Amino acid sequence: MPMKAQMDQLQRVVSLCVALEWATGCPDLAGRDAVLKLMGEEVSTTIQGVIYSAESKGGGGAEMA
């Protein structure tokens, strides 16, 4: 994965963190829980993609674990 794609993924995480701040103020508890769960899954998936890409470029990645 090119560095630009990795940076785009990390920027997506930053945007999701901003949205997280907004979601924590949501007065609807059920809605807040659903949004927070979805955002957590998105952040996790994005970070795992960056880690996978970095490890595959690094040739092993044991030192990144």
C-alpha positions as CSV (number, residue, x, y, z in Angstrom):
1,M,0.0,0.0,0.0
2,P,1.5,3.4,-1.0
3,M,2.3,5.9,1.8
4,K,-0.5,8.2,0.6
5,A,-3.1,5.4,1.2
6,Q,-1.7,4.8,4.7
7,M,-1.8,8.5,5.5
8,D,-5.4,8.6,4.2
9,Q,-6.3,5.7,6.5
10,L,-4.7,7.4,9.5
11,Q,-6.5,10.7,8.6
12,R,-9.8,8.7,8.6
13,V,-9.0,7.6,12.2
14,V,-8.4,11.2,13.2
15,S,-11.8,12.1,11.7
16,L,-13.5,9.2,13.5
17,C,-11.9,10.4,16.8
18,V,-13.5,13.9,16.2
19,A,-16.8,12.2,15.5
20,L,-16.3,10.2,18.7
21,E,-16.2,13.4,20.7
22,W,-19.5,14.4,19.0
23,A,-21.1,11.0,19.7
24,T,-20.3,11.1,23.4
25,G,-22.7,14.1,23.7
26,C,-25.6,12.3,22.0
27,P,-28.6,12.3,24.4
28,D,-30.1,9.1,22.9
29,L,-28.2,6.3,24.8
30,A,-29.2,3.5,22.4
31,G,-28.2,5.6,19.4
32,R,-24.9,6.6,21.1
33,D,-24.1,3.0,21.9
34,A,-24.7,2.0,18.3
35,V,-22.7,4.8,16.8
36,L,-19.8,4.2,19.2
37,K,-19.7,0.5,18.4
38,L,-19.7,1.2,14.7
39,M,-16.9,3.8,15.1
40,G,-14.8,1.5,17.1
41,E,-15.1,-1.2,14.4
42,E,-14.1,1.4,11.8
43,V,-11.1,2.6,13.7
44,S,-9.9,-1.0,14.4
45,T,-10.3,-2.0,10.8
46,T,-8.4,1.0,9.5
47,I,-5.6,0.6,12.0
48,Q,-5.3,-3.1,11.2
49,G,-5.0,-2.2,7.5
50,V,-2.1,0.2,8.2
51,I,-0.4,-2.3,10.4
52,Y,-0.7,-5.1,7.8
53,S,0.6,-2.9,5.1
54,A,3.6,-1.7,7.2
55,E,4.4,-5.3,8.3
56,S,4.2,-6.6,4.7
57,K,6.6,-3.9,3.5
58,G,9.0,-4.4,6.4
59,G,9.4,-8.1,5.7
60,G,8.1,-9.8,8.9
61,G,7.2,-7.1,11.3
62,A,8.1,-8.9,14.5
63,E,9.6,-5.7,15.8
64,M,6.3,-3.9,15.2
65,A,4.2,-6.2,17.4
